[in-house]
Structures are given as C-alpha cells and as structure tokens.
C-alpha cells in the first residue's frame, strides 16, 4: 500500500462498498460512518473527490442531497467515470473546499426592524441605538451614491473584522399590516469608512428584498439569498448599513416588522470580531 494512498485514506470521510455497475452513475454505496447517528455529515452541493482504489485516479463529484452519518449511499450529480469504481475506493473533500471549511469560521449577525410613518418614498435609516427605521436618508439610495463618512458610525449595524469577511447568506422574515397596493423594499449596503478621517465614501448594494403587501397581517414574507462573492465581500473598514423604503401606495399609518439574519464567514487564524 503506497504512502500516497495511506495519506489519502487518512483524509477520507467515506469508503465505498461494492463496485459501480456502470460508468455513468448518480450514487455510490459507502460504509455508514455511524449507524446510530442521524446527524448530517455532508450537505447538498458539497464538493467531493472519489479516489479509485484500483488506479488511484481522482474524480470530482457534487452532492445532490444531504448525507447523514447513518446513511449507506451518497447521491450526486450525474457523473461518467472513466473506470468502474471498485470496493474500497476513497471519498474525500475537494481540496479547495476542504481548505475553505478548515480555515473559515461562521458568525450570525441579527438585525431587527420596525418601521411606521412617512409617505415620501425615500430610504429610511435606523435610529441610533435602536432598530426603529425613522431617519430620512433624503433620497432613494443607489450604488455609487457618495455619503458622509459618519454614516458608518451613525447607521451601520455590522463592522467587518480587521482582515475582512464574507457575507455567505442572508435570511429575511417580514410582516406588515399594509393594505393592497403597498410595497416596501429593504436593502443592505456596504460602505467603507475613512478611518480617523473625514472623506466621504460610496454605497454598494449587497442585496435587496421586496415586500408586496398581501393585505393580511398574519402573512410572513420569507427569503434566503446567497450574495455573489464580490458583493458579499467586506474589507476591513467596511460597514453594513440597512435601509427601508416605500413604493407604490404609501400610507403613513402602515407598520412593517422584520428580522434579518446574516451568516458571515471569516478567517479565524487572524480575525477578531
């Protein structure tokens, strides 16, 4: 048994049982890591490598469903192997994916929102020390708008760590007592701060979520978004600034409530949040 095989075996997370019956397949039988544990070990879309026990060749696959510790089969996007995959082949995490998993930690950032009043349609910013959105931004905000340097300190709710971070996912929950024809747009902006200075900087939209009233106060609007790598990337001096605006029919007495959760990843070797 080669040193290379032993090295890969130590890195493997699964070992196949039996052999594939055809070159093109969507699943492999594997040894269950723990038949008494139903926790999820691998998630849909995880990137894996299958290493043939015969040839030592490596083949990339992408999981098509979650894999639990007590499962005995992995399912993945259809893949045509150049060879029959034999019993005892190894399944390991793709190297870049493995490194990102090893050297990234996650943090949840929570924002609560309440908004009532106004018919002007401008974006509203949150009042300092609370999550009541009642500060008129003076306009409808857009990417590229240059705003005062103190916006980060006055209206931001999350400061990036000193070596930056990545917004991996945004989860939205909203409810409103608005009537038919009323629409709200919630936005998350990133904005660099000129540290120990005064220079204004520009806004960049990370993501926005539109709430079109269902004329039902019990209705909950829900969404989950993965920002692009570039929009979700925060530099060391960036802050996230939330805003909310009204579109279409605007009624001053209407109330909007929201909970927004951000999943943020960072490098734990050097980051401090």
Protein Blocks (a to p, Z undefined) as FASTA:
>chain_A
ZZklmmmmmmpcbdcehjdfbfbdcbdcdddfblkbcbdfbdghiacddddfklopacdd
ddfbdcdfkbcbdcddddddfbdcdehiacdddfklmmmmmmpccdddddddddeejjel
pacdddehiacdfbdehiacdehiacdfklmmmmpcbdcdfkopadfbdcdddddfbdeh
iacddddddddddehiabdcddddfbdcddddehiakbccdddddddfklmpccfkbccd
dddddehjadfkbccdddddddddddfklgcZZ
